[in-house]
Amino acid sequence: MFTTQLNGLLKRISEKEEFAIEDAGRLLSQGLLGEGTIYMKGFGEMAALEAEAIHGAERLPDIRRWTEDARLAEADRVLIATRFSDDAEALGLAKELQSRNIPFAAIASKREAAGIEEAADVFIDLRLTKGLLPDEEGGRTGFPSSIAGLYVYFLLKMTIEEMMAEYE
C-alpha cells in the first residue's frame, strides 16, 4: 500500500511540477554557464539531497554545500530543500539570498501560511503535507519527504545536464 501511495506522489510531482523543475534547471544551469557555482542547502532530513548532490555517484559539476561563510558571487545559484515551505531556518536563508540578489530555487511542501515559495525565483512543491497511510490511532504515517526530494533532485540534475549539453 505504501508503494502504491508513493508511486502516486511521485507521479503527481512529475506531472504538476514539470514546468517548475524545468525552470529551476534553467536557473541553476545559468549559474554554471556563467562560471558560477551551485550551492546546496538541505534542512533537516532534506540534507539527504545535499549528500547526494555533493557525494553521490552522479554529482553535478561545481556544486558545493552552502555554509554561512560561503562567499557568493553574482553568477552563483543556490538550491534550498526543506520539509515545509514555512521552515524558519530555510526562510532565513531565503531572505538573506533575496537581499543579496542571489537567484535561488527551493524544494518543499507548501502549507497554508506563506513561506519560501514567495521569495524563491523558482519553487518546486513536493505536495506532501501528511503521511501517506492511515495509522491505528486515526492519524497518518509514512512521510517520505526525503524520497520525494531526492526524486526531484534527480529530475533537476537530468534537466541541468540536458541544458548544459545543448550549450556545448
C-alpha positions as CSV (number, residue, x, y, z in Angstrom):
1,M,0.0,0.0,0.0
2,F,2.8,2.4,0.8
3,T,4.5,1.7,-2.5
4,T,1.2,2.5,-4.4
5,Q,0.8,5.8,-2.5
6,L,4.5,6.7,-3.0
7,N,4.2,6.0,-6.7
8,G,1.2,8.2,-6.9
9,L,3.0,11.0,-5.1
10,L,6.0,10.8,-7.4
11,K,3.6,10.8,-10.4
12,R,1.8,13.9,-9.1
13,I,5.2,15.7,-8.6
14,S,6.3,14.8,-12.1
15,E,3.0,16.0,-13.7
16,K,2.2,19.0,-11.7
17,E,5.8,20.3,-11.1
18,E,7.1,19.7,-14.6
19,F,7.4,23.3,-15.6
20,A,8.8,24.4,-12.2
21,I,11.5,21.7,-12.5
22,E,12.4,22.9,-15.9
23,D,12.5,26.5,-14.7
24,A,14.7,25.5,-11.8
25,G,17.0,23.5,-14.1
26,R,17.3,26.6,-16.3
27,L,18.0,28.9,-13.3
28,L,20.7,26.6,-12.0
29,S,22.2,26.0,-15.4
30,Q,22.6,29.7,-15.9
31,G,24.9,29.8,-12.9
32,L,27.1,27.1,-14.3
33,L,27.2,28.6,-17.8
34,G,28.1,31.9,-16.2
35,E,31.1,30.2,-14.5
36,G,29.3,30.2,-11.1
37,T,28.8,27.6,-8.5
38,I,25.6,25.9,-7.4
39,Y,25.4,25.9,-3.6
40,M,23.0,23.4,-1.9
41,K,21.4,23.6,1.5
42,G,19.1,20.9,2.8
43,F,17.4,21.4,6.2
44,G,16.5,18.5,8.4
45,E,16.1,15.2,6.6
46,M,16.5,17.1,3.3
47,A,20.2,17.1,4.0
48,A,19.9,13.8,2.1
49,L,19.7,15.8,-1.1
50,E,22.8,17.7,-0.2
51,A,24.7,14.4,0.4
52,E,23.5,13.0,-2.9
53,A,24.4,16.2,-4.8
54,I,27.9,16.5,-3.3
55,H,28.9,13.0,-2.6
56,G,26.7,10.8,-4.8
57,A,27.7,8.7,-7.7
58,E,26.3,11.2,-10.2
59,R,27.1,14.6,-8.8
60,L,26.7,17.8,-10.7
61,P,29.8,19.8,-11.6
62,D,30.6,22.8,-9.5
63,I,28.2,22.1,-6.7
64,R,29.1,22.8,-3.1
65,R,27.4,22.7,0.3
66,W,26.2,26.1,1.4
67,T,27.6,27.3,4.7
68,E,27.2,30.6,6.5
69,D,30.7,31.7,5.4
70,A,30.2,30.9,1.7
71,R,31.3,33.8,-0.4
72,L,28.6,34.0,-3.1
73,A,29.3,35.7,-6.4
74,E,26.8,37.2,-8.8
75,A,26.9,34.1,-11.1
76,D,26.3,31.7,-8.2
77,R,22.9,30.0,-7.6
78,V,21.5,28.3,-4.5
79,L,19.2,25.3,-4.2
80,I,17.3,25.1,-0.9
81,A,15.5,21.9,0.3
82,T,13.3,21.7,3.4
83,R,10.3,19.6,4.5
84,F,7.8,22.5,4.6
85,S,7.8,25.9,2.9
86,D,7.3,27.7,6.2
87,D,10.5,26.4,7.8
88,A,12.1,29.3,9.8
89,E,15.7,28.4,9.0
90,A,15.0,28.0,5.3
91,L,13.1,31.3,5.3
92,G,16.1,33.0,6.9
93,L,18.4,31.8,4.2
94,A,15.9,32.7,1.5
95,K,15.6,36.3,2.8
96,E,19.4,36.6,3.0
97,L,19.7,35.4,-0.6
98,Q,16.9,37.7,-1.7
99,S,18.6,40.7,-0.1
100,R,21.8,39.9,-1.8
101,N,20.1,39.4,-5.2
102,I,21.3,35.8,-5.4
103,P,18.9,33.7,-7.5
104,F,17.7,30.5,-5.8
105,A,15.3,27.6,-6.2
106,A,13.5,25.9,-3.4
107,I,12.1,22.4,-2.9
108,A,9.5,22.0,-0.1
109,S,5.9,21.1,0.5
110,K,3.7,24.2,0.5
111,R,1.5,24.8,3.5
112,E,-1.3,27.3,4.0
113,A,0.9,30.0,5.5
114,A,3.1,31.9,3.0
115,G,6.6,30.7,3.0
116,I,9.7,30.3,0.9
117,E,7.6,30.0,-2.3
118,E,7.1,33.7,-2.0
119,A,10.8,34.5,-2.0
120,A,12.2,31.8,-4.4
121,D,12.9,32.5,-8.0
122,V,11.5,29.0,-8.6
123,F,9.6,26.9,-6.2
124,I,9.0,23.1,-6.5
125,D,6.1,21.9,-4.4
126,L,6.6,18.3,-3.1
127,R,2.9,18.1,-2.4
128,L,3.4,16.2,0.8
129,T,1.7,17.6,3.9
130,K,0.8,14.4,5.8
131,G,1.8,10.7,5.9
132,L,0.7,8.6,3.1
133,L,-1.0,5.9,5.1
134,P,-3.6,5.9,7.9
135,D,-2.3,4.5,11.3
136,E,-4.1,2.7,14.1
137,E,-4.8,5.9,16.0
138,G,-6.6,7.7,13.2
139,G,-3.5,9.7,12.2
140,R,-1.2,9.3,9.2
141,T,2.2,7.6,8.9
142,G,4.8,7.2,6.1
143,F,6.1,10.7,5.4
144,P,8.7,10.2,2.7
145,S,9.8,13.8,2.2
146,S,13.5,12.9,1.6
147,I,12.4,10.3,-1.0
148,A,10.3,12.9,-2.8
149,G,13.1,15.4,-2.5
150,L,15.7,13.0,-4.0
151,Y,13.3,12.3,-6.8
152,V,13.1,16.0,-7.6
153,Y,16.9,16.3,-7.3
154,F,17.4,13.7,-9.9
155,L,14.9,15.2,-12.3
156,L,16.6,18.6,-11.8
157,K,20.1,17.0,-12.3
158,M,19.0,15.4,-15.6
159,T,17.4,18.7,-16.7
160,I,20.6,20.6,-16.0
161,E,22.7,18.0,-17.8
162,E,20.4,18.3,-20.9
163,M,20.6,22.1,-20.9
164,M,24.4,22.0,-20.4
165,A,24.8,19.6,-23.3
166,E,22.8,21.9,-25.6
167,Y,25.3,24.7,-24.9
168,E,28.4,22.6,-25.6
